[in-house]
């Protein structure tokens, strides 16, 4: 039985061939022996410092989960210091100047420091994410639940960005060191 290659399959094969030819490798790629790659090993060695307030706690938990910092197997060689804040602006305004929809913007600035006596700064960066919430009249409990969910989504999106920035940094540093 012969099978025709669809256009999508041909494009996928072509893209895979092009990426292989340019030296593309996944950030979280394992070593040839099956062990964790350089990015995963270095991410697991990061200790995430405490971040104040409830949204900061959510961000810290998400970062620990993504970095693998909860595992006791890795020795923490780095401190990740994160500044985090959420601002809001009304985007749905009634004629009486009451907001019915608020855009929340989460911003995080981070610095990775070595756990040495001088607290040497290794790298730093920032992340930003937006979400929105509807405001309902006389429904305070629903608004509180919505606000909590938006804070969780912002923390999750920011943790994804920070973890990816760190993984790319460590992957690039390992590639430069091996050359």
N, C-alpha and C positions, 0 to 999 in steps of 0.2 A: 504494500500500500504506500503510495507516494503522497506526500503532503506538501501543498504549496505554502510558501512563505508569504505571509501577509505583509502589507506595506509597513504596518506597525512593527512587526518582528524584524524586518530589514532595517528600519530606522534604529531600533534598539540595538541590534548587532553592530551597526555602524557607529553609534554613539559609544558603545562599550569598547570597540576597537580604537576609536580616537582617544578615549580617556586612558586606555592602557598604554598607548603610544606616547602620551605626554608625561607619563610617570605618575598619574593619579593614584593615590592610595587613601583609603578611608582613614579618618582621624582616629577612630577607635580600633584600628586594625591590630590583630594579635600578632605576636612574633611567629617565626617559622616553627618554633617548638610548641606553639599553642598557649604560651603564657600571655599575660596581659601586656599590651603594648606600652610604649613610653608615656603616652598621654594618660592612659588609665592608671598607671603606677604613680605618676606625679599627682594626678587629681586626688587619688586616695590618700596622699600625704598632706593634704590641706586641712587645717583646722579652721573652721568658720567661727569667727568671733561673734559674741552676742550682739544682736541688733535690737534697740529698744522698741517698745510698744508692740501691740498685737500684730499689725501688718509686718513688722520687722521679724517677729517670731515665725510667722508663716514663711517669709522669704528665707530665713535661716534653715528651717526644716526642709524646704524644697532644695536648697543648695546642698545640704548634707546628703540628701537622698541622691542627687544627681552626681555629686563628686565621689560618692562611695566613702565619705569621711566617717561614717558610722562604724566601719569595720575596725576591729581592734588589731587586725593583722598588720596594718601599715603604721609606720612610725611617722608622726606628724613632723614634717620639716618646714612647713610654711604656715603662716597666719594669713587669713583672708579678712581684711577689714572692709566692711561695707557700710556706706551711708545711704539711707533709704528714706524717701518721702513720697507722699501722695498729695497732689493738688487737685482741685476741682474747679470747673467753670460751668456756668449755666449755658446750655445750648438750646433749650426749649423754654422760651420766655413768654408768659402770658401778657396781656395788656396791662394788668395790674402789677407787673414786675415780679411775679412769682415764677420760679423755675419749675418746670415739669420734667426736665431731663438734664442730667449733669454728666459732663465728661470728666472722668478721673484719669489723671496722668501720673503714672508711677515712674520715678527716676531713681536710679541707683548708681552711685560711683563706688568703685572698688579699688583696693590696692592689695597686691600680693607681696608679703614681706617674708624674708627668711627668718627662721627661728634661731637667730644668732644674737650675740650681745648688742650689736649695732642695729638690729632690726632692719637689715638692708632691704631696700625696696627693689623688687624684681621686675614687676610690671604693674600697670594699672589700666583702668578703662571705665566705661560707663555703659549703661543700658537704659532703655526707655520703652514704656508700653502704655497703651491707652485702652480704656474701656468706658462704658457708660452705664448709667442707672436711671430708671424712671422714678419719679417722686409722685406718690399717690397721696391725695388728701385723706387725712384721718386714718391712715393705715400704717402706724408707726412700727408695728411688729414686722410687717411685710418689708418695709423700708430697711429695717435693721438686718433682716435676712439677706436682702438683695445686696446691701453694702458689704456684708461679710463675704458673700460669694464673689463680688467684684474684687475685693481685696485678695482673695485666694487666687483668682485668675491672674491678677496683676503680678502677684508674687511668683506664680508658676512661670509666667512668660519671662519675667526678669531673670529668674533662676536659669531658665533654658539659655538665655542670651549670655549670661555670665559664664556658665559652664562651657558653652561652645567657644567663647573667646579664650578661656583658659586652656581648653583642649587644643585649640589651634596654636596657641602660643607654645605649649609644651611639645607639640608635634613638630613645629617649625624649629624649635631649639634643638630637638633630638636630631633632626635632619641636618642642621648646620654642624652639629658636633660630630656626626658620623662622616662628614666630607672632609 
